[in-house]
Amino acid sequence: NAGVTQTPKFRVLKTGQSMTLLCAQDMNHEYMYWYRQDPGMGLRLIHYSVGEGTTAKGEVPDGYNVSRLKKQNFLLGLESAAPSQTSVYFCASSSWFEVNTEAFFGQGTRLTVV
Amino acid sequence: GDSVTQMEGPVTLSEEAFLTINCTYTATGYPSLFWYVQYPGEGLQLLLKATKADDKGSNKGFEATYRKETTSFHLEKGSVQVSDSAVYFCALSTGANSKLTFGKGITLSVRP
């Protein structure tokens, strides 16, 4: 099973450039999430989606946009990258069937903005 | 809002030592509690969970008990191994969207 797959795994951007991170899950999960991980900060929720065509803001949404056009995919976009967005980004998914159930994580994308 | 507080790290132990990692939480409603582990270069994976008060989650020799009276979910293992070296995150989830709120994480290093 592939589970949750993130693309790319590493990326270096210049300030002001844009990029899209792709998350794909093959578990037919309704819920999908984007987190960022920073040293000493744990994981913080950027945006999430409770189903195809829906998105919602998390704890730290500024500077990011998301789209969920297909149930299995959740895209995270940076329109104009800033050094403060240097981080490791994790996508996760979970099922609506059981409330507060386990989330499955991708392997992460390490993004550096110079 | 919801929050999770973990003890400060990092923690370095010798193999076969006893491990305790403290975790306390603040939440509205009745959260589910989780411990996730992140091995070097990998994503997070669920280690154990508990969904109601007095539940004990266990996996791979690790245990944690959901203590509502002290709002705690401390992680314990009786004898750690080198392969347990990783970052450990305490987390909670409330509400229908199953969003997770994480603690800051703690790095455990186990030396032979």
Contacts between the chains, C-beta under 8 A, distances in Angstrom:
chain1	res1	chain2	res2	distance
A	4	B	43	7.5
A	31	B	97	6.5
A	31	B	98	5.8
A	33	B	99	6.9
A	33	B	100	7.6
A	35	B	102	7.9
A	40	B	104	5.9
A	41	B	104	6.3
A	42	B	4	7.8
A	42	B	89	6.4
A	42	B	102	4.1
A	42	B	103	5.6
A	42	B	104	4.2
A	42	B	105	5.2
A	43	B	44	7.6
A	43	B	89	7.0
A	43	B	100	7.5
A	43	B	102	4.4
A	43	B	105	7.9
A	44	B	102	7.6
A	45	B	99	6.0
A	45	B	100	7.5
A	45	B	101	7.9
A	48	B	97	6.7
A	48	B	99	6.2
A	50	B	97	5.7
A	56	B	97	7.9
A	58	B	99	7.2
A	90	B	43	5.9
A	90	B	44	6.9
A	92	B	44	7.8
A	92	B	100	7.7
A	94	B	98	5.0
A	96	B	96	7.7
A	96	B	98	7.6
A	99	B	32	7.9
A	99	B	96	6.2
A	99	B	98	6.6
A	100	B	31	7.3
A	100	B	32	3.6
A	100	B	51	6.5
A	100	B	93	4.2
A	100	B	94	7.0
A	100	B	95	7.9
A	100	B	98	5.4
A	101	B	98	6.1
A	102	B	34	7.5
A	102	B	46	4.8
A	102	B	49	6.7
A	103	B	46	7.6
A	103	B	98	7.0
A	103	B	100	5.9
A	105	B	36	7.9
A	105	B	43	3.8
A	105	B	44	4.4
A	105	B	45	6.9
A	106	B	43	5.3
A	107	B	41	7.8
A	107	B	42	5.9
A	107	B	43	4.6
A	108	B	42	7.9
A	108	B	43	5.5
